[in-house]
């Protein structure tokens, strides 16, 4: 069977759009004779109050913001792939007995009823055959289930249509994250964490297949709120302090007692780290004997200085900051800017690669 990419010509481009609470990220990726290239990209603030927990609350405002970031980035491609995330969005590998391909969708629908936290009739479900495995002499099919509420998917489609875009696909954000980091081709077991403003996506990828995903309704905003209270400043100033001081390992605000800033910020991260740890414990319980080798951190929250070292200490795993440009050539004229924005562009890049890579 041929895939969509087989029909794409050299020079074909696609744009991925990642809509977060604090920022909208776009990445236009193109096939060239020398490989895959990040042609254009952009990051712009999301209109305040228009997105929360993966839900688009103001479609018109978000559509206008998307149009503006595309215009500013010089993106003319009108076909787009967009991501969805949230507590009711999931991607998980399930095992089925060997059955004919035409029966898989019906079987996965029955399985979905056991895993979805909402009625399956209200879901949009996608199924991908992964591989056939034999365990203890028993043959089984591994099938990747991706599901999201229909209302959430339609809201994203309508928002992009409001920006005069044609939606080629809607994809679970965690799956796009794995593709953007080249993990769909990787061996071993890796945990990927996308730290946004109000949500954190966790995905565990084993031998190139995302086995488990989870969205945690906590993100960088918890730090912003703590810093706002601690320094008695507004949210914008707190964001600046967060970027400037990070976890405060090197320096902190001069008007606070020594160590106070570091203590408060670390405590604010404690619940998020606990939830990530529980996700890893759940995976380990399901996949006995599988060893997670490392963690890759992306998203706007990954810019927090020393966060990678803090997570490494707390979770006892090597932690690195994501770089999707290790798999996609940066644009020649904006290479430095692309590398600076790279961790934030992981999902958007992965979405675009769905079509052109």
C-alpha positions in Angstrom: 0.0 0.0 0.0 1.3 3.5 -0.9 1.1 6.3 1.6 0.1 9.9 1.0 3.8 11.0 1.1 4.4 8.8 -2.0 2.2 11.2 -4.0 3.9 14.4 -2.8 6.4 16.0 -5.1 9.7 17.6 -4.2 8.8 21.1 -2.8 5.5 19.9 -1.3 4.9 21.7 2.0 2.5 21.3 4.9 1.9 23.4 8.0 1.4 22.2 11.5 -0.5 24.3 14.1 -0.2 23.8 17.8 -2.7 25.8 19.8 -1.8 26.3 23.4 -3.1 28.5 26.3 -0.2 30.9 26.1 1.1 30.5 22.6 0.2 29.5 19.1 3.0 27.7 17.3 3.2 27.1 13.5 5.7 25.2 11.5 5.8 24.9 7.7 7.9 21.8 6.6 8.9 21.1 3.0 10.4 18.2 1.2 13.5 19.1 -0.8 16.1 17.3 -2.8 18.4 17.5 0.3 15.8 16.2 2.7 13.1 17.7 4.9 13.4 21.4 5.8 11.7 23.7 8.3 10.8 26.3 5.8 9.0 28.9 7.9 7.8 29.0 11.5 6.2 31.4 14.0 5.3 31.6 17.7 2.7 34.2 18.9 0.7 34.8 22.1 -2.7 33.2 22.3 -5.4 35.8 23.0 -6.0 35.9 26.8 -8.8 33.7 28.0 -9.4 32.0 24.6 -7.8 28.6 25.4 -7.8 26.6 28.6 -6.9 23.0 29.3 -6.8 22.2 25.5 -10.3 23.7 24.9 -10.8 26.6 22.5 -13.2 28.9 24.3 -13.1 31.8 21.7 -12.8 30.4 18.1 -13.0 33.7 16.4 -10.1 35.2 18.5 -7.9 32.2 18.0 -8.6 32.1 14.3 -7.6 35.7 14.0 -4.4 35.0 16.0 -3.6 32.1 13.7 -4.1 34.2 10.6 -1.7 36.8 12.0 1.1 34.4 13.0 0.9 32.8 9.6 1.0 36.1 7.8 3.9 37.3 10.0 5.8 34.1 9.3 5.2 34.3 5.6 3.3 30.9 5.5 1.2 30.7 2.4 0.3 27.0 2.6 -3.4 26.7 3.2 -3.5 23.0 4.1 -2.9 22.3 7.8 -2.7 19.6 10.4 -3.7 20.6 14.0 -3.2 19.0 17.3 -5.7 18.3 20.1 -4.9 17.7 23.8 -6.7 17.4 27.1 -7.8 15.0 29.8 -10.3 13.3 27.4 -7.7 12.8 24.6 -5.8 9.6 24.6 -3.5 7.4 22.5 -2.7 3.9 23.6 -1.6 0.6 22.2 -4.0 -2.2 22.7 -3.6 -5.9 22.0 -6.2 -7.9 20.1 -6.4 -11.6 19.1 -5.5 -12.1 15.4 -8.6 -11.0 13.4 -9.2 -9.9 9.8 -8.4 -6.2 9.2 -12.0 -5.3 8.4 -13.0 -6.4 11.9 -10.3 -4.4 13.7 -12.3 -1.1 13.8 -15.3 -2.7 15.4 -13.2 -4.6 17.9 -11.3 -1.4 18.8 -14.6 0.4 19.3 -15.5 -2.2 22.0 -12.1 -1.8 23.6 -12.4 2.0 23.5 -15.5 1.8 25.7 -13.3 0.5 28.5 -10.7 3.2 28.2 -12.6 6.4 27.3 -13.8 8.6 30.2 -16.8 9.6 28.1 -19.4 7.8 25.8 -17.8 6.2 22.8 -20.6 7.6 20.6 -19.3 11.1 21.3 -15.7 10.2 20.3 -13.7 10.5 17.1 -11.6 7.4 16.9 -8.5 6.6 14.7 -6.9 3.2 14.5 -3.5 2.2 13.2 -2.2 -1.3 12.9 1.3 -1.5 14.6 2.5 -5.0 14.4 1.9 -8.6 15.2 3.6 -10.0 18.3 3.9 -13.5 19.8 4.1 -13.8 23.6 4.1 -17.1 25.5 3.2 -18.8 22.2 0.1 -16.6 21.7 -0.2 -14.4 18.6 -1.7 -10.9 19.1 -2.2 -7.7 17.1 -0.8 -4.5 18.5 -3.2 -1.6 17.5 -2.7 2.1 18.2 -6.0 3.7 19.4 -6.2 7.5 19.2 -9.4 9.1 20.5 -10.8 12.6 21.3 -14.2 14.1 21.9 -16.0 15.0 18.7 -16.9 18.4 20.0 -13.2 19.2 20.7 -12.1 18.0 17.2 -14.9 20.1 15.5 -13.9 23.2 17.5 -10.4 22.9 16.2 -11.5 22.3 12.6 -13.9 25.3 12.7 -11.2 27.5 14.2 -8.8 26.7 11.4 -11.5 27.1 8.8 -12.1 30.6 10.4 -8.4 31.3 9.5 -9.1 30.3 5.9 -7.3 27.0 6.2 -8.2 23.5 5.0 -7.7 20.9 7.7 -6.0 17.8 6.4 -5.9 16.0 9.7 -6.4 16.4 13.5 -3.9 14.5 15.6 -3.3 13.8 19.2 -0.6 16.2 20.4 1.5 13.5 22.1 1.7 11.5 18.8 2.9 14.6 16.9 5.4 15.3 19.7 6.9 11.8 19.2 7.1 12.3 15.4 8.7 15.7 15.8 11.4 14.3 18.0 12.2 11.4 15.6 11.0 8.9 18.2 8.8 7.0 15.8 12.1 5.6 14.4 13.9 5.2 17.7 14.8 2.0 19.5 14.4 1.6 23.3 12.0 3.3 25.7 11.8 7.0 26.1 9.4 9.3 28.0 8.5 12.6 26.2 7.1 15.5 28.2 5.5 18.6 26.7 5.2 21.3 29.4 2.7 23.9 28.4 1.0 26.7 30.3 -2.0 24.8 31.6 -1.4 21.3 30.5 1.5 18.8 30.4 1.4 15.9 27.9 3.3 12.7 28.7 4.0 10.0 26.2 6.0 6.8 26.6 7.5 5.5 23.3 8.8 2.0 23.1 10.7 0.8 20.0 9.2 3.6 18.0 5.6 3.1 19.1 3.8 5.5 21.5 2.5 3.0 24.0 0.9 5.4 26.5 -0.1 9.0 26.6 -1.6 11.2 29.4 -2.5 14.8 29.7 -2.0 16.4 33.1 -4.0 19.5 33.8 -1.0 21.3 35.3 1.6 23.4 33.6 3.9 26.4 33.8 1.1 28.6 35.1 1.5 27.1 38.5 4.9 28.7 38.7 3.6 32.0 37.4 1.0 32.1 40.1 3.5 31.4 42.8 5.9 34.0 41.6 3.1 36.5 41.3 2.3 36.1 44.9 5.9 35.8 46.1 7.1 39.0 44.4 3.7 40.8 44.6 3.8 41.6 40.8 1.4 41.1 37.9 1.5 37.9 35.7 3.5 39.5 32.9 6.3 40.5 35.3 6.1 37.1 37.0 6.7 35.5 33.5 9.8 37.7 33.0 11.1 36.6 36.4 10.4 33.0 35.6 12.5 33.2 32.5 15.2 35.3 34.2 15.7 33.3 37.4 14.5 29.8 36.4 14.6 27.6 39.5 16.8 30.2 41.2 19.8 27.8 41.4 22.2 30.6 40.4 20.4 33.7 41.5 17.0 35.0 42.7 15.2 38.2 43.4 17.3 40.5 45.6 14.3 41.5 47.8 13.8 37.9 49.1 15.6 35.9 51.8 18.3 33.6 50.5 16.8 30.4 49.2 13.2 31.6 49.5 12.6 31.8 45.7 14.1 28.4 45.0 12.1 26.8 47.8 8.7 28.2 46.7 9.3 27.4 43.0 10.4 23.9 43.7 7.3 23.3 45.9 5.1 24.6 43.2 6.5 21.9 40.8 6.0 19.1 43.3 2.5 18.1 42.3 3.3 18.2 38.6 6.4 16.0 39.2 4.2 13.6 41.3 1.7 13.2 38.4 4.5 12.6 35.9 6.0 10.0 38.3 2.6 8.3 38.6 2.4 8.1 34.8 5.7 6.4 34.6 4.8 4.0 37.4 1.6 3.1 35.5 3.6 2.3 32.4 6.1 0.2 34.3 3.3 -1.8 35.9 1.8 -2.5 32.4 5.2 -3.3 30.8 7.0 -5.4 33.3 10.8 -5.5 32.7 10.8 -2.6 30.2 13.4 0.0 31.3 12.8 3.7 30.5 16.1 5.0 29.3 15.6 8.8 29.4 13.2 11.8 29.3 13.0 14.4 26.6 11.4 17.8 27.6 9.8 20.2 25.2 7.2 23.0 25.1 7.3 26.5 26.4 7.9 25.3 30.0 11.2 23.6 28.9 12.8 27.0 28.7 12.8 27.2 32.5 16.4 27.2 33.5 17.6 24.1 35.4 14.2 22.4 35.1 15.9 19.5 33.2 18.4 18.9 36.0 15.6 19.2 38.6 13.5 16.6 36.9 16.5 14.4 36.4 17.2 14.5 40.2 13.5 13.9 41.1 12.7 11.2 38.6 16.1 9.5 38.5 16.3 9.7 34.7 18.6 11.5 32.3 16.7 14.5 31.0 17.5 16.5 27.8 15.8 19.5 26.1 14.1 18.6 22.8 15.5 19.6 19.5 13.3 18.8 16.5 15.8 20.4 14.3 18.1 17.4 14.8 15.7 15.7 12.3 14.7 18.7 10.1 17.0 21.2 8.5 16.5 24.7 9.9 15.8 27.7 7.5 19.1 29.2 6.3 18.0 32.8 6.9 16.6 32.3 10.4 18.7 29.4 11.7 19.6 31.0 15.1 15.9 32.0 15.8 14.8 28.5 14.8 17.1 26.9 17.3 16.0 29.2 20.0 12.3 28.4 19.4 12.9 24.7 18.7 11.6 23.1 21.9 8.3 25.1 21.5 8.0 24.0 17.8 8.2 20.2 18.5 4.5 19.5 18.2 3.9 21.8 15.2 6.9 20.3 13.4 5.6 16.8 14.1 2.2 17.7 12.8 3.7 19.0 9.5 5.9 15.9 9.2 2.7 13.7 9.3 2.2 14.7 5.6 5.6 15.4 4.1 8.2 13.4 6.0 
